[in-house]
């Protein structure tokens, strides 16, 4: 990545490996970072984004090198455009997740197989009640550092609703020919009718007596 990410927090992994205990880091995006992320993700606004991250050294096998386990929890408040009414709607996102970062050669990180197994992950984390296990493939540690800001940004993006809709708002199909709402050209109605027709064909015919 040549351009600096909208939210960047560079952590030198040497600090993690030299520590006798996990390292806790707090991240809070400032107004400029929030505005830049909202533009990147196509949102109306991101009013807040905070995260707590615990970094622990794991691994150490000769074929893997030293790895870092990141256990994180994020909280964000954002504004999107309703996909039906085009009104602005607010949403809050809270999520816990984890990710392994590997200092192994890139060929080991991307090749798959046993070298990608998540070693050292504990389901009984004291800091977070994780909602999901760590991802299968670790991320590469580049230049001896991890950008926690970009890590958090990408995780936030994965949790944004791609089709936001206001509460109690239903999508209404409009007939392109006359502009009227109805079932005539509703593709879902056609599929339902086809299903009913097929089911009817499968029913045994009554014999005439």
Secondary structure, 3 states (H helix, E strand, C coil): CCCCCCCCCEEEHHHHHHCCCCEEEEEECCHHHHHHHHHHHCCCEEEEEEEEEEEEEEECCCCCCEEEEEEEEEEEEEEEECCCCCCEEEEEEEEEEEEEEECCCHHHHHCCHHHHCCCCCCCCCCCCCCCCCCCCCCEECECCEEEHHHHHHHHHHHCCCCCCCCCCCCCCCECCCCCCECCCCCHHHHHHHHHHHHHHHHCCCCCCC
